[in-house]
Amino acid sequence: MIRAAALAILFAACSRGAKPRAIASEDITIQMGARSFGGTLTRPADGKGPGLLLIAGSGPTDRDWNSPGLPGKNGSGKLIAAALARRGIVVLRYDKTTSGTNKPPDDMTYDLFRDEARAALALLRTRPEVDRAHLFVAGHSEGGVQALRVAAEEKDLAGVILLSTPGRRLADVMVGQLESQLTEAASRRLMRSEVVEREVASIKQGFADFVAGEEVDPAQVSSIPAIRQMLVPFMSPRAAPIGRPWLAFDPAAAAKAVDVPVLVVNGDKDMQVDPELDARALEKARRDAGKPVELVLLANANHVYKKETRSVDEIRAALSTVNSTYNRDGLELAPGLVDAIAAFVAGH
């Protein structure tokens, strides 16, 4: 594992004397068959550079990493793209299906997310500013899953960057998150401990049955209306053809199969993707396969790479409050993130 501080020193040594480059940004349209969707290309204002496709996280999260389902606008995707462009990297980010103005087609499948990313990558290759011998794919959270799926199909990549990416199946991640929230409710005496135990057991069984291919009624998984509502977009009969492969995908197995170098980055204060259970699982899968991997754990960084100074115990004690505020706008990126990505790109 390479610590963020060490990577920053390494990158600084490699680029000492280099000044941040002026950048330009333009909105573009990505064509995929009869469909099209919007993206933004952020690049050095002059000269060429390696190309990087940046894939946002799950649900309606847009190209800037903002989501209408969360309070605040963290804008981390936009900030990362600009910072990397100043280092000479050409970054393309886009609104995937269900975000921005990119409306899902009637015949939507889970593969659409992968295919949109491949269409965006194809456009990136055509740009005259891009050094096509050095193409990278980076994904944040569930976007990292799609980056792994893209890497399985595209054979000309120089590297893959997994930002706050689950190392476990998303079903296991979601169960763990729900269990933590219910346990917190019990600790604050908002729910009786026996009720929490019953709810957790039912949720675990419901997810296991669904991933195994059985039809599952969200109303039977939990007695809590908010949890039932959360499960409908995955488990309802209409959503199941997309929700089931999404929840069942094994990122560690996929990471093991990638042939090019992989960078794994996680904040140590990330309450959505666990640095130990997820980031280290991805690193282990790569090392077990004898394939190149770098792991960077960023100190005091949350899920969207904003600074978080509270201790993990303090965060867990007020998880509901933290989850409602970590996405707020106006915060700077956590130190070390851009250095880690730029050093990986420069090294490959």
C-alpha positions as CSV (number, residue, x, y, z in Angstrom):
1,M,0.0,0.0,0.0
2,I,1.2,3.5,-0.8
3,R,0.1,6.2,1.6
4,A,-1.2,9.4,0.2
5,A,1.6,11.5,1.7
6,A,4.2,9.2,0.0
7,L,2.5,9.4,-3.3
8,A,2.3,13.2,-3.1
9,I,6.1,13.4,-2.4
10,L,6.7,11.0,-5.4
11,F,4.6,13.1,-7.7
12,A,6.1,16.3,-6.5
13,A,9.6,14.9,-7.2
14,C,8.6,13.9,-10.7
15,S,7.0,17.2,-11.6
16,R,9.1,19.7,-9.6
17,G,9.2,23.0,-11.4
18,A,6.1,22.2,-13.5
19,K,3.4,24.9,-13.3
20,P,-0.3,24.2,-13.4
21,R,-1.5,24.4,-16.9
22,A,-4.3,26.7,-18.1
23,I,-7.4,24.6,-18.9
24,A,-10.4,24.7,-21.2
25,S,-13.8,23.0,-20.7
26,E,-16.4,22.3,-23.3
27,D,-19.8,20.5,-23.3
28,I,-20.0,17.8,-25.8
29,T,-22.6,15.3,-27.1
30,I,-21.8,11.6,-27.0
31,Q,-23.6,9.4,-29.6
32,M,-24.4,5.8,-29.0
33,G,-26.5,4.4,-31.8
34,A,-29.8,6.3,-31.9
35,R,-29.3,7.7,-28.4
36,S,-27.2,10.6,-27.3
37,F,-26.2,12.1,-24.0
38,G,-24.2,15.0,-22.6
39,G,-20.7,15.2,-21.3
40,T,-18.0,17.7,-20.5
41,L,-14.4,17.5,-21.7
42,T,-11.9,19.3,-19.5
43,R,-8.4,19.6,-20.9
44,P,-5.1,21.5,-20.9
45,A,-5.7,24.6,-23.0
46,D,-2.7,23.7,-25.2
47,G,-0.9,20.5,-26.1
48,K,-1.8,16.8,-25.8
49,G,-2.1,14.6,-22.8
50,P,-3.3,11.2,-21.6
51,G,-7.0,10.7,-21.7
52,L,-9.1,9.7,-18.6
53,L,-12.8,8.8,-18.6
54,L,-14.4,9.6,-15.2
55,I,-17.6,7.6,-14.4
56,A,-19.9,8.9,-11.7
57,G,-21.6,6.8,-9.0
58,S,-25.0,5.2,-8.8
59,G,-28.5,6.4,-9.3
60,P,-29.2,10.0,-10.6
61,T,-25.6,11.2,-9.8
62,D,-24.6,13.4,-12.6
63,R,-21.3,14.2,-14.3
64,D,-20.3,16.6,-11.5
65,W,-21.2,14.0,-8.8
66,N,-24.3,15.8,-7.7
67,S,-27.5,14.0,-7.0
68,P,-31.1,15.3,-6.7
69,G,-31.6,12.7,-4.0
70,L,-29.1,14.1,-1.6
71,P,-28.9,17.5,0.0
72,G,-26.1,19.7,-1.2
73,K,-23.9,19.7,-4.3
74,N,-20.4,18.4,-3.6
75,G,-19.3,18.9,-7.2
76,S,-16.3,16.6,-6.7
77,G,-16.4,15.2,-10.2
78,K,-16.0,18.7,-11.7
79,L,-13.3,19.6,-9.2
80,I,-11.3,16.4,-9.9
81,A,-11.6,16.9,-13.7
82,A,-10.3,20.5,-13.5
83,A,-7.4,19.6,-11.1
84,L,-6.3,16.8,-13.4
85,A,-6.5,18.9,-16.5
86,R,-4.1,21.4,-14.8
87,R,-1.7,18.4,-14.5
88,G,-2.0,17.8,-18.3
89,I,-4.7,15.1,-18.3
90,V,-7.7,15.2,-20.7
91,V,-10.8,14.3,-18.7
92,L,-14.2,13.3,-20.0
93,R,-17.1,13.0,-17.7
94,Y,-20.7,12.5,-18.7
95,D,-24.3,12.1,-17.5
96,K,-25.1,8.4,-17.5
97,T,-28.6,7.0,-17.8
98,T,-31.0,8.3,-15.1
99,S,-28.9,11.5,-14.5
100,G,-29.1,15.0,-16.0
101,T,-31.1,14.9,-19.1
102,N,-30.1,11.4,-20.0
103,K,-33.5,9.5,-19.8
104,P,-33.5,5.7,-19.8
105,P,-34.9,4.0,-22.8
106,D,-37.9,1.7,-22.5
107,D,-35.8,-1.4,-23.2
108,M,-33.1,-0.4,-20.6
109,T,-30.8,-3.2,-19.4
110,Y,-28.0,-3.2,-16.8
111,D,-25.5,-3.4,-19.7
112,L,-26.5,0.1,-20.8
113,F,-24.4,1.7,-18.1
114,R,-21.3,-0.2,-19.4
115,D,-22.1,0.6,-23.0
116,E,-22.6,4.3,-22.4
117,A,-19.1,4.4,-20.8
118,R,-17.6,2.6,-23.8
119,A,-19.3,5.1,-26.1
120,A,-17.8,7.9,-24.1
121,L,-14.4,6.2,-24.2
122,A,-14.7,5.9,-28.0
123,L,-15.3,9.6,-28.3
124,L,-12.4,10.4,-26.1
125,R,-10.1,8.4,-28.4
126,T,-11.1,10.6,-31.3
127,R,-10.1,13.9,-29.7
128,P,-6.9,15.4,-31.1
129,E,-5.9,16.5,-27.6
130,V,-5.7,12.9,-26.3
131,D,-2.6,10.7,-26.4
132,R,-4.4,7.6,-27.5
133,A,-1.6,5.4,-26.4
134,H,-2.4,6.3,-22.8
135,L,-6.1,5.9,-22.0
136,F,-7.4,5.4,-18.5
137,V,-10.8,4.7,-17.0
138,A,-11.7,5.9,-13.5
139,G,-15.0,5.2,-11.7
140,H,-16.4,6.5,-8.4
141,S,-18.4,4.2,-6.2
142,E,-20.8,2.1,-8.4
143,G,-19.0,3.9,-11.3
144,G,-15.9,1.9,-10.3
145,V,-18.0,-1.3,-11.0
146,Q,-18.7,0.0,-14.5
147,A,-15.0,0.9,-15.0
148,L,-14.2,-2.8,-14.3
149,R,-16.8,-3.9,-16.7
150,V,-15.4,-1.5,-19.4
151,A,-11.9,-2.9,-18.7
152,A,-13.1,-6.4,-19.4
153,E,-14.1,-5.3,-22.9
154,E,-11.5,-2.6,-23.9
155,K,-8.0,-3.9,-24.5
156,D,-6.1,-0.7,-25.1
157,L,-6.3,0.8,-21.7
158,A,-3.2,1.9,-19.8
159,G,-4.8,1.6,-16.4
160,V,-7.9,1.5,-14.3
161,I,-8.6,3.7,-11.3
162,L,-11.2,2.6,-8.7
163,L,-12.3,5.5,-6.5
164,S,-14.4,4.5,-3.4
165,T,-15.3,1.4,-5.2
166,P,-17.0,-1.6,-3.5
167,G,-14.8,-4.7,-3.1
168,R,-17.9,-6.7,-2.1
169,R,-21.1,-7.3,-4.0
170,L,-23.4,-4.3,-3.8
171,A,-26.0,-6.5,-2.1
172,D,-23.5,-7.0,0.8
173,V,-22.6,-3.3,0.9
174,M,-26.3,-2.3,1.1
175,V,-27.1,-4.9,3.8
176,G,-24.1,-3.6,5.8
177,Q,-25.2,0.0,5.5
178,L,-28.8,-0.8,6.5
179,E,-27.6,-2.9,9.5
180,S,-25.4,0.0,10.6
181,Q,-28.3,2.5,10.4
182,L,-30.6,0.2,12.3
183,T,-27.9,-0.5,14.9
184,E,-27.5,3.2,15.4
185,A,-31.2,3.6,15.9
186,A,-31.1,0.9,18.6
187,S,-28.2,2.6,20.3
188,R,-30.1,5.9,20.4
189,R,-33.2,4.0,21.7
190,L,-35.2,4.9,18.7
191,M,-35.9,1.2,18.1
192,R,-35.9,-1.9,20.4
193,S,-32.9,-4.1,20.0
194,E,-35.1,-7.2,19.3
195,V,-36.9,-5.3,16.5
196,V,-33.6,-4.4,15.0
197,E,-32.4,-8.0,15.1
198,R,-35.6,-9.2,13.4
199,E,-35.3,-6.5,10.7
200,V,-31.7,-7.2,10.0
201,A,-32.4,-11.0,9.7
202,S,-35.2,-10.3,7.3
203,I,-33.2,-7.9,5.2
204,K,-30.3,-10.3,4.9
205,Q,-32.6,-13.1,3.8
206,G,-34.5,-10.9,1.4
207,F,-31.3,-9.8,-0.4
208,A,-30.0,-13.4,-0.5
209,D,-33.2,-14.7,-2.0
210,F,-33.3,-11.9,-4.6
211,V,-29.6,-12.3,-5.7
212,A,-30.3,-16.1,-6.0
213,G,-33.0,-15.3,-8.6
214,E,-36.2,-15.5,-6.5
215,E,-39.0,-12.9,-6.8
216,V,-39.0,-10.9,-3.6
217,D,-41.7,-8.5,-2.4
218,P,-40.0,-5.4,-0.8
219,A,-43.0,-5.2,1.5
220,Q,-42.1,-8.6,3.0
221,V,-38.4,-7.7,3.5
222,S,-38.9,-4.9,6.0
223,S,-41.6,-3.4,8.1
224,I,-40.0,0.0,7.8
225,P,-41.6,2.1,5.1
226,A,-38.4,4.0,4.2
227,I,-36.5,0.7,3.6
228,R,-39.4,-0.8,1.6
229,Q,-39.4,2.3,-0.6
230,M,-35.6,2.1,-1.1
231,L,-35.8,-1.6,-2.2
232,V,-38.5,-1.0,-4.9
233,P,-36.1,0.4,-7.5
234,F,-34.1,-2.8,-7.3
235,M,-36.5,-5.6,-6.4
236,S,-39.8,-4.8,-8.0
237,P,-40.7,-7.1,-11.0
238,R,-40.1,-4.2,-13.4
239,A,-36.7,-3.3,-11.9
240,A,-35.4,-6.8,-11.2
241,P,-33.8,-7.4,-14.6
242,I,-31.5,-4.5,-13.8
243,G,-31.4,-4.6,-10.1
244,R,-30.4,-8.3,-9.8
245,P,-27.2,-8.2,-11.9
246,W,-26.3,-4.8,-10.3
247,L,-26.5,-6.2,-6.8
248,A,-24.9,-9.6,-7.6
249,F,-21.8,-8.3,-9.4
250,D,-18.6,-9.3,-7.7
251,P,-16.0,-6.4,-8.0
252,A,-13.1,-8.3,-6.4
253,A,-13.4,-11.1,-9.0
254,A,-13.7,-8.6,-11.8
255,A,-10.6,-6.7,-10.5
256,K,-8.7,-9.9,-10.4
257,A,-9.3,-10.4,-14.2
258,V,-8.1,-6.9,-15.3
259,D,-4.7,-7.2,-17.0
260,V,-3.6,-3.6,-16.8
261,P,-2.4,-1.8,-13.6
262,V,-5.1,-0.8,-11.1
263,L,-5.1,2.0,-8.6
264,V,-7.5,1.7,-5.6
265,V,-8.3,4.9,-3.7
266,N,-10.5,5.2,-0.6
267,G,-11.0,7.8,2.1
268,D,-10.5,6.5,5.6
269,K,-13.6,8.3,6.8
270,D,-15.8,6.8,4.0
271,M,-19.1,5.5,5.6
272,Q,-20.5,4.2,2.3
273,V,-17.6,2.1,1.0
274,D,-15.4,0.6,3.7
275,P,-11.6,1.1,3.3
276,E,-11.0,-2.2,5.1
277,L,-13.8,-4.4,3.8
278,D,-13.8,-3.0,0.2
279,A,-10.5,-1.2,-0.7
280,R,-8.3,-3.9,0.8
281,A,-10.5,-6.6,-0.7
282,L,-9.8,-5.2,-4.2
283,E,-6.1,-4.9,-3.4
284,K,-6.0,-8.5,-2.1
285,A,-7.7,-9.8,-5.2
286,R,-5.1,-8.2,-7.4
287,R,-2.2,-9.4,-5.3
288,D,-3.6,-12.9,-5.2
289,A,-3.7,-12.9,-9.0
290,G,-0.1,-11.6,-9.2
291,K,-1.2,-8.4,-11.0
292,P,-0.1,-4.8,-10.4
293,V,-2.1,-2.8,-7.9
294,E,-1.5,0.4,-5.8
295,L,-3.7,1.2,-2.8
296,V,-4.0,4.7,-1.4
297,L,-6.0,5.4,1.7
298,L,-6.6,9.1,2.1
299,A,-6.6,10.5,5.6
300,N,-9.7,12.4,6.7
301,A,-11.5,11.9,3.4
302,N,-15.2,11.0,3.1
303,H,-17.0,9.2,0.3
304,V,-16.9,12.1,-2.1
305,Y,-13.3,13.0,-1.1
306,K,-14.1,16.0,1.0
307,K,-12.3,16.6,4.3
308,E,-13.8,14.9,7.4
309,T,-12.0,15.6,10.7
310,R,-14.3,13.7,13.0
311,S,-13.2,10.3,14.3
312,V,-14.8,7.2,12.9
313,D,-16.5,6.6,16.2
314,E,-18.0,10.1,16.2
315,I,-19.2,9.6,12.7
316,R,-20.9,6.3,13.5
317,A,-22.5,7.8,16.6
318,A,-24.2,10.4,14.4
319,L,-24.5,8.5,11.2
320,S,-27.8,9.9,10.1
321,T,-26.6,13.5,10.5
322,V,-23.3,12.7,8.7
323,N,-25.1,11.1,5.8
324,S,-27.3,14.1,5.4
325,T,-24.4,16.6,5.3
326,Y,-21.3,14.9,3.8
327,N,-22.5,15.9,0.3
328,R,-22.6,19.7,1.0
329,D,-21.1,22.1,-1.4
330,G,-18.3,24.6,-1.0
331,L,-15.8,22.1,0.5
332,E,-12.3,21.5,-1.0
333,L,-11.1,18.1,-2.2
334,A,-9.2,16.1,0.4
335,P,-5.4,16.5,0.1
336,G,-3.6,13.8,-1.8
337,L,-6.4,12.6,-4.1
338,V,-5.4,14.5,-7.2
339,D,-1.7,13.7,-6.5
340,A,-2.5,10.0,-6.3
341,I,-4.4,9.9,-9.6
342,A,-1.9,12.1,-11.4
343,A,1.1,10.0,-10.1
344,F,-0.6,6.8,-11.3
345,V,-1.3,8.3,-14.7
346,A,2.3,9.6,-15.0
347,G,3.7,6.2,-14.0
348,H,1.8,4.3,-16.6
